[in-house]
Structures are given as C-alpha cells and as structure tokens.
C-alpha cells in the first residue's frame, strides 16, 4: 500500500496529517522516510499534504478515503465446491466499496512541544445480503453502515526527546514495518481484496500490521533519529481497545475478553482478566512489550533501511480443571497450556533509482500471526516475505511472495501439527490526479494442513477420521481486481 505518514513520528520531519504522494511512495523505498508509518492512512491513493502548524497554533484536519472495486474471486479448487458451503454456489465476481474518516489535530506550543490527537472512523459493513428491506437501515440490522472508532490516540513530543503516543494505536513493529512491500495496489495480501474471499480459505497475513495487534491500547515511545538509528518501544497491558468502562467487562454470556465468575456462577468476560477457567480465553495475550531498532542511511545513490525487533509478553493464565486438554501432542496426560509471546522480527529494503528490493522475517513462539500466543510443546512459527517494487513517474508496480509455517489448528489435527500458507501478490498503482488513484491487483494463495478441512473448519482427531474429515486439507484462492481510490 502507498504509505501515508502520520504526524507523530518524532525526528522524521513528516508532520501534519500526511505526507505528499511522492513521500508516501518513498516510505517503503527510501531511507529518508518511515518505512511503514502508513497504518492509519493505508492504500493506493495519497491524501493531500497538510501544513505543519507554527508555534502557538493548532491545525485541525478531517481526512478521508472512499474506495471502489470490481473483482473476480475464486475461493478454493473446483472440486471442493464453494468456500462458504458445499451445498450453495456463489458468483465469482462482484462490486465492493467502503469509506473511512480520519479526524484529528496537531499543535505546537511556543516552547516547541508538539502535541495532538488522531482518530480513525470506519463503517460497520456487516449487513444481511440482498435487496428489498435490506436496502434501508430501518429494515435490517441497525449496524448497517454504522460508524465506529478503529483507533483513538494522542501524542506529546519534541524533536530532541522523541514522541509518546497514548491510546489505541500502532506498536513500533507496525509503524516501522520494513520489507513488507504493501506499497503497490491495495496492499497485496494485507489489503482490501482478501476480504472478498470466504475467511476460512484466505492465507493469514502473519506480520504485525494487523488489527488484532495494532488497535489495542498502548503506551508507545518513538525516539528521534541519531546517526541513522532510531528506536521504538511499547507496552500493552491487555488486548482491550477503544474502551472507557469501569472494568471493561461484558455481561455474563457476552464474550469479548477474559472471563470472570459472577456471584451466581455465570461466566462473564473482562479485558483485564489475569486468569480464566476457559482454555480458549487463556490464549489471549497480556503484558506485551514491543521493542524495535531501526537504521536508515544512504550510500551514494543507494538507500538502505533495516529493522530488528523483539516481542515478548505473557497470557491470561488458565485456572480450570484438567490442564490444557486439547493439545494433541500430549493427549494422554497433563498437557502444557499456552505460553507468552517470544518473537524475533526482522526486515530490510535496499533502493536504487526507484527500484526497491527486500524482505521480512518473523520467527518464534506465536501461532499464525505474531500477536497470537502458542501452546506449549508445539513447534515455533516462521514467516518470511520477499518482494520488489519500482516507481516511475506517477506509476508504481510491484510483486511479493510470502510463506508462513505455523501450528495452525491445534485442537483436532491428528495428522501432523504444521500448517503452511503462502501467497503471491502483484499489481500496480497509477496516480491519476491529486487524491485519485487507479490500481490493478492480482492475488494467488494457498492453505494446507493435514487432517484439517478448511471448507468446513473442522479437524480430525483420530487416524480413522473420527469427528472430522481429511478432505479439503488444501485450498487455493485467486483474484483479479480493478480499483479506484478517492482521498482527501
């Protein structure tokens, strides 16, 4: 995706609402910009550059984005039927669109203190299919086109001391993600087009710029750049996000976090739970630290950017009977439970005359995505991506390939505990006019795991195939789309 820079990365000199279109393209390719400070304003169309406020003033902004797609998507192999059910059939083509708003403000005090706040507002797109009564809000689920906050954060900082962000915001491994090559079309396998597939057959994006990680409440520090180096650090106490309740707890039976027992013995859910009697809830991370060091430099005509990061933390402890009973590695006795995150994360990109090549690599104790804890006794996950992009005039083209190997389904997968996912993305973006871009995207992806049926989302827990089917343990998906983005 084209990287559109936010105001609050200290020492980068790109502040106000966003960078210009040229700077946004350079975010991945040149060491003079953040390699991934695009996480609120993602995508193939740049927003207009905003002027930095002068000392003693505040600049208020309201940016936004509208996107439209025409696509052809193919969910799974023909022998497997459709990806949603085996009994129904769906067309392979369609239209899609959405809109988002980005209000905020940036200020500078007379003493040089920089401060501000930013919000991301999205539409709730969950609604019944079809026309008729579904065409009006009153005739269906009231969430139709409802708005909600995706991120909410404020910041304080100076050029000399760095910046502190507070709220529901990105951690350093998302802000400074390098070598991920999401800067062409809609973002490849972390863009909009994968949403057109059924979720159970889409290769999971394994890296740290995903909503389950970047939207949680955090305290983040971003240092100024010194001799080409800068660092970032964040602390996330729980997986709560955009919350303000007294205890961030749901009523019994309404799950959105850790569990607690009510006086009547019913189970409810709290964001800040430290222990639970639910095995599933014990997978939720807590007390997560994200630490990153980045280098950016130029050597004649060559630009270099590289990052090295470490993610660590604990998880909600399980205090129920019987231990972790669904770990297939130890089905005969007391099983180990989930473990805290322990992840190494690395990226690099080299740029010369508009051509950028590089890659990204994540490894350690996680399952599928670097923000998801893994059960004890299961193999580490490994994910890597290689890519390249080329910018010439108003055009940027690129391609990438990623592979992710993880434990995958750990509850029922008798025939091995290793899932492999891979994806190829290719395409280009053309800047038609300020705030308007056209892009072409092509995707191919595959998921496979012995003993797991991706079509029905069920696993096999015995050699005879009990409680499941070994069919559909490999699915492929592909799509071609034309899109346009309008941004302001």
C-alpha positions in Angstrom: 0.0 0.0 0.0 1.1 3.6 -0.5 2.4 4.7 2.8 0.8 7.9 4.1 2.7 9.3 7.1 1.1 10.4 10.3 2.2 13.4 12.3 3.7 12.0 15.4 6.8 10.0 14.4 9.4 12.2 16.1 12.6 13.0 14.1 11.1 12.1 10.7 10.1 15.6 9.8 6.8 14.5 8.2 4.2 16.0 10.3 0.7 17.4 9.9 -1.9 15.0 8.6 0.0 13.0 6.0 2.9 13.2 3.6 2.6 14.1 -0.1 2.0 11.4 -2.7 5.7 11.2 -3.6 6.8 11.0 0.0 4.2 8.3 0.6 5.7 6.2 -2.2 9.1 6.7 -0.8 8.1 5.4 2.6 8.9 1.9 1.6 11.7 2.7 -0.8 13.8 5.4 0.6 15.6 5.7 4.0 14.6 9.3 4.4 11.0 8.4 5.4 9.5 6.0 7.9 9.2 2.5 6.3 5.7 1.9 7.4 4.1 4.8 9.2 1.1 4.3 7.0 -1.1 2.3 9.3 -3.9 4.7 9.7 -3.9 6.0 6.1 -3.2 2.9 4.0 -3.7 2.5 0.4 -3.2 3.3 -3.2 -4.2 7.0 -3.1 -2.3 9.7 -1.2 -4.0 12.3 0.9 -3.1 16.0 0.3 -0.1 17.1 2.4 -1.1 19.2 5.4 1.0 22.2 6.6 2.8 22.0 9.9 1.4 24.4 12.5 3.5 27.3 13.5 4.5 27.7 17.2 1.5 28.6 19.3 -1.1 27.4 16.8 -3.2 24.2 16.1 -4.1 22.7 12.8 -7.5 20.8 12.7 -7.9 18.2 9.9 -10.5 15.9 8.5 -9.1 13.5 6.0 -11.0 10.6 4.4 -11.0 7.9 1.8 -13.5 6.2 -0.5 -12.7 3.0 -2.4 -14.5 1.1 -5.1 -13.6 -2.4 -6.6 -14.7 -4.5 -9.5 -13.3 -8.0 -8.9 -13.3 -11.7 -9.9 -12.5 -14.0 -7.0 -12.1 -17.8 -6.9 -12.5 -19.4 -3.5 -11.0 -22.9 -3.4 -10.4 -25.6 -6.0 -13.4 -26.5 -8.3 -13.5 -30.0 -6.8 -14.2 -28.5 -3.4 -17.3 -26.5 -4.2 -17.6 -23.0 -2.8 -15.7 -21.9 0.2 -18.7 -20.9 2.2 -20.7 -24.2 2.0 -20.7 -27.3 -0.1 -24.4 -27.0 -0.9 -24.6 -23.4 -2.1 -22.9 -21.7 -5.0 -21.8 -18.1 -5.4 -20.8 -15.9 -8.3 -17.1 -15.3 -8.8 -17.5 -11.6 -9.5 -18.8 -8.5 -7.8 -18.5 -4.9 -6.8 -17.4 -3.6 -3.4 -16.8 -0.2 -1.8 -16.3 1.5 1.6 -15.5 4.8 3.2 -13.4 6.0 6.2 -12.8 9.3 8.0 -9.6 10.5 9.8 -10.2 13.5 12.0 -7.5 14.9 14.3 -5.5 17.9 15.2 -1.8 18.9 15.5 -0.3 21.7 17.6 3.0 23.3 18.5 3.5 25.2 21.8 5.6 28.3 21.9 8.3 26.2 23.7 8.5 23.7 20.8 6.3 21.0 22.4 4.4 19.1 19.7 1.0 17.6 20.6 -2.2 16.3 19.0 -4.7 13.6 18.6 -5.9 11.3 15.8 -8.9 9.1 15.3 -9.8 6.6 12.6 -13.6 6.1 11.9 -14.8 3.1 9.9 -18.2 1.9 8.8 -19.6 -1.3 10.0 -20.2 -3.3 6.9 -21.9 -6.3 8.5 -25.4 -6.5 7.0 -27.8 -9.1 5.5 -27.5 -9.9 1.9 -30.0 -9.0 -0.8 -32.2 -6.0 -1.6 -35.7 -5.0 -0.6 -35.9 -4.3 3.1 -32.2 -4.7 3.2 -31.8 -1.5 1.3 -32.8 0.6 4.3 -31.3 0.9 7.8 -34.7 0.5 9.5 -35.4 -2.8 7.6 -32.4 -4.7 8.9 -29.7 -4.9 11.5 -29.2 -1.3 12.8 -25.4 -1.8 12.5 -25.8 -1.3 8.7 -23.3 1.4 7.8 -22.9 2.4 11.4 -19.7 4.1 12.4 -17.1 3.0 15.0 -13.7 4.1 16.2 -10.9 1.8 15.0 -8.0 3.8 16.6 -8.1 6.7 19.1 -4.8 8.2 20.4 -3.0 11.3 21.4 0.7 12.3 21.4 3.2 14.6 23.1 6.8 15.1 22.0 9.7 17.2 20.9 12.3 16.8 18.1 15.0 16.4 20.7 13.3 13.9 23.2 11.1 11.9 20.9 7.4 11.3 21.0 5.0 9.4 23.3 1.7 8.1 21.9 -1.1 7.0 24.2 -4.3 5.2 23.3 -5.5 2.6 20.7 -2.6 2.9 18.3 0.1 1.0 16.5 3.2 -0.5 18.1 6.7 0.0 16.7 6.7 -3.3 14.7 3.6 -2.0 12.8 4.7 1.7 12.5 8.2 0.8 11.2 7.5 -2.5 9.4 10.2 -2.7 6.7 10.4 -5.0 3.7 6.7 -5.9 3.6 6.0 -4.4 0.1 2.4 -3.3 0.6 3.1 -0.1 -1.3 1.6 -1.1 -4.6 -2.1 -1.5 -5.5 -4.4 -2.0 -2.4 -1.7 -3.7 -0.3 -1.5 -7.3 -1.6 -2.3 -10.0 0.9 -2.8 -7.3 3.6 -5.1 -5.2 1.5 -8.8 -5.0 0.8 -9.1 -7.7 -1.9 -8.6 -10.7 0.5 -11.8 -9.6 2.2 -13.7 -10.7 -0.9 -12.9 -14.4 -0.2 -14.5 -16.5 2.4 -12.4 -16.0 5.5 -11.7 -19.7 6.1 -9.7 -20.1 2.9 -7.7 -16.9 2.9 -4.0 -17.3 3.8 -3.5 -15.5 7.1 -1.2 -12.5 7.0 1.5 -13.4 9.6 3.1 -10.0 10.2 2.5 -7.3 12.9 0.4 -4.8 10.9 -2.9 -6.5 11.6 -5.9 -5.2 13.5 -5.7 -7.7 16.4 -2.4 -6.2 17.3 -2.3 -2.5 16.1 -5.7 -1.4 17.6 -5.1 -2.3 21.2 -4.5 0.2 24.0 -0.8 1.0 24.4 1.8 3.4 25.6 4.4 3.9 22.8 7.7 5.8 22.7 9.4 6.7 19.4 12.9 8.2 19.6 14.5 10.8 17.4 17.0 9.6 14.8 20.6 9.7 15.8 23.4 8.7 13.3 20.8 6.9 11.2 19.3 4.9 14.1 16.0 5.3 15.9 14.1 3.0 18.3 10.6 2.4 19.4 9.1 0.7 22.4 5.6 0.0 23.5 3.7 -1.6 26.4 0.2 -3.2 26.0 -1.4 -4.4 29.3 -4.2 -6.4 27.7 -6.0 -6.8 24.4 -8.5 -4.0 25.2 -9.1 -1.3 22.7 -11.1 1.9 22.4 -12.6 1.3 25.8 -13.5 3.5 28.8 -15.7 1.4 31.0 -15.1 1.0 34.7 -13.9 -2.6 34.4 -14.2 -3.2 30.6 -16.4 -6.2 31.4 -19.3 -7.7 29.4 -22.4 -9.1 30.9 -22.3 -12.9 31.6 -22.6 -14.8 28.3 -21.3 -11.8 26.2 -17.7 -12.6 25.4 -15.1 -10.1 24.5 -12.0 -10.8 26.6 -11.0 -12.7 29.7 -13.5 -14.5 31.9 -14.7 -13.8 35.4 -17.3 -15.6 37.6 -20.3 -13.7 38.7 -21.8 -14.3 42.2 -24.4 -16.5 40.5 -21.6 -18.6 39.0 -22.2 -17.4 35.4 -19.2 -16.7 33.2 -18.7 -13.1 32.0 -15.7 -11.5 30.3 -13.2 -8.8 31.2 -10.5 -7.2 29.1 -8.1 -7.0 32.1 -8.6 -10.6 33.3 -5.4 -12.2 34.6 -6.7 -15.8 34.9 -9.6 -17.8 33.4 -11.4 -21.1 33.5 -11.7 -21.0 29.7 -9.0 -22.7 27.7 -9.8 -20.6 24.7 -9.5 -17.3 26.7 -6.1 -18.4 28.1 -4.7 -17.8 24.6 -5.3 -14.1 24.9 -2.0 -12.1 25.4 -1.3 -9.7 28.2 1.6 -7.5 29.4 3.1 -7.4 25.9 6.3 -5.5 25.1 7.3 -4.5 21.6 10.9 -3.3 21.1 12.4 -2.2 17.8 15.7 -0.7 16.5 15.8 0.8 13.0 18.6 2.0 10.7 18.2 4.2 7.7 21.1 5.5 5.6 22.3 6.4 2.1 25.5 5.3 0.4 25.8 7.3 -2.8 22.7 6.5 -4.9 21.8 3.5 -2.7 19.3 3.8 0.2 19.2 1.2 3.0 16.5 0.6 5.7 16.6 -2.3 8.2 14.8 -3.2 11.4 15.3 -5.7 14.2 12.6 -6.2 16.8 11.7 -8.4 19.8 8.1 -9.1 21.0 7.6 -10.7 24.4 4.8 -11.0 26.9 2.6 -13.3 29.0 -1.0 -14.5 28.5 -4.2 -15.0 30.5 -3.5 -17.9 32.9 -5.7 -21.0 32.8 -7.0 -22.0 36.3 -9.7 -24.6 35.2 -9.6 -28.3 35.9 -7.7 -30.9 33.8 -5.0 -28.6 32.4 -4.8 -27.8 28.7 -6.7 -30.9 27.5 -6.8 -30.3 23.7 -3.1 -30.2 23.0 -2.7 -33.1 20.5 1.0 -33.5 21.4 0.2 -34.8 24.8 -3.3 -36.4 24.6 -2.6 -39.0 27.4 -1.7 -36.8 30.4 -1.4 -33.4 31.9 -0.9 -31.0 29.0 1.0 -27.8 28.9 -1.0 -24.6 28.4 -0.5 -21.6 26.2 2.7 -19.7 26.5 3.6 -16.0 26.3 4.9 -14.4 23.0 8.6 -14.7 22.3 9.1 -13.4 18.7 12.0 -12.1 16.7 11.1 -9.8 13.8 13.4 -8.5 11.1 13.1 -6.5 7.9 15.3 -4.9 5.2 14.9 -2.9 2.0 17.5 -1.5 -0.5 16.6 1.2 -3.0 18.4 2.4 -6.2 16.8 4.7 -8.8 13.2 3.9 -7.9 13.8 0.1 -7.6 13.4 -1.3 -4.2 14.1 -4.9 -3.1 13.9 -6.6 0.3 12.1 -8.8 2.6 10.7 -9.5 6.1 11.1 -12.4 8.5 9.4 -13.3 11.8 10.1 -16.4 14.0 9.4 -17.7 17.4 6.6 -18.6 19.8 3.5 -17.5 18.1 0.7 -19.2 16.0 0.0 -17.9 12.6 0.3 -14.2 13.5 3.0 -12.6 15.7 0.3 -11.4 18.1 -1.2 -14.8 18.8 0.2 -17.0 21.6 1.1 -20.6 21.1 0.5 -23.7 23.2 3.4 -25.4 24.9 5.0 -28.3 23.1 4.0 -27.1 19.7 6.6 -26.0 17.0 7.6 -22.4 16.6 6.2 -20.4 13.7 8.3 -19.0 10.9 7.1 -16.5 8.3 9.1 -14.7 5.5 8.3 -12.4 2.6 10.4 -11.3 -0.4 9.4 -8.5 -2.7 10.3 -5.7 -5.1 8.7 -2.5 -6.4 9.6 0.1 -8.9 8.4 3.7 -9.0 8.5 5.8 -12.2 6.6 9.0 -12.6 3.0 8.6 -11.4 3.2 4.8 -11.5 4.4 2.2 -9.0 4.4 -1.5 -9.8 5.5 -4.4 -7.6 5.2 -8.1 -6.5 5.8 -10.1 -3.4 5.7 -13.7 -2.2 5.2 -14.8 1.4 5.3 -18.2 3.2 4.0 -18.9 6.7 4.5 -22.1 8.7 2.7 -22.5 12.0 1.0 -25.0 14.2 -2.4 -23.9 12.8 -5.3 -25.9 14.2 -4.0 -27.4 17.4 -7.3 -28.8 18.7 -8.0 -31.7 16.4 -5.2 -32.0 13.8 -4.2 -35.7 14.3 -2.3 -35.9 11.1 0.5 -33.5 12.0 0.6 -30.1 13.6 2.0 -28.0 10.9 0.1 -25.5 8.7 1.6 -23.9 5.6 0.2 -20.9 4.0 1.6 -18.9 1.0 0.6 -16.1 -1.2 1.7 -14.2 -4.3 0.7 -10.6 -4.9 1.3 -8.4 -8.0 0.0 -5.2 -9.4 0.4 -1.5 -9.8 -1.0 1.9 -8.8 -1.4 4.9 -11.1 -1.9 8.4 -9.6 -4.5 9.9 -12.0 -4.8 13.2 -10.2 -4.2 14.6 -6.7 -6.3 12.4 -4.4 -7.3 10.0 -7.1 -5.6 6.7 -7.9 -6.3 3.6 -10.0 -4.9 0.2 -9.2 -4.8 -3.3 -10.6 -4.3 -6.3 -8.2 -3.7 -10.0 -8.8 -3.5 -12.5 -5.9 -2.9 -16.2 -5.6 -2.9 -18.0 -2.2 -2.9 -21.5 -0.7 -3.5 -23.0 2.7 -2.8 -26.6 3.7 -2.7 -28.7 6.8 -3.0 -32.5 7.1 -6.1 -33.5 9.0 -7.9 -30.2 8.7 -10.9 -29.4 6.5 -10.7 -25.7 5.5 -14.1 -25.8 3.9 -16.0 -26.9 7.0 -13.4 -25.6 9.5 -13.2 -29.0 11.3 -10.2 -31.1 12.2 -9.5 -34.8 12.6 -8.6 -36.2 16.0 -8.0 -39.9 15.1 -6.4 -41.9 12.4 -9.9 -43.2 11.3 -11.1 -39.7 10.7 -13.4 -39.5 13.7 -15.0 -36.1 14.4 -14.0 -34.7 11.1 -12.9 -35.4 7.5 -9.4 -35.3 6.0 -11.0 -33.8 2.8 -10.2 -30.2 1.7 -7.0 -30.1 3.7 -5.5 -27.9 0.9 -7.4 -24.9 -0.6 -6.3 -22.3 -3.2 -7.7 -18.9 -3.9 -7.1 -16.3 -6.6 -8.5 -12.9 -7.5 -8.1 -10.1 -10.0 -9.4 -6.7 -9.3 -9.6 -3.2 -10.6 -9.9 -0.4 -8.0 -10.1 3.3 -7.6 -9.4 5.4 -4.5 -10.6 8.9 -3.7 -8.7 10.5 -0.8 -8.7 14.0 0.8 
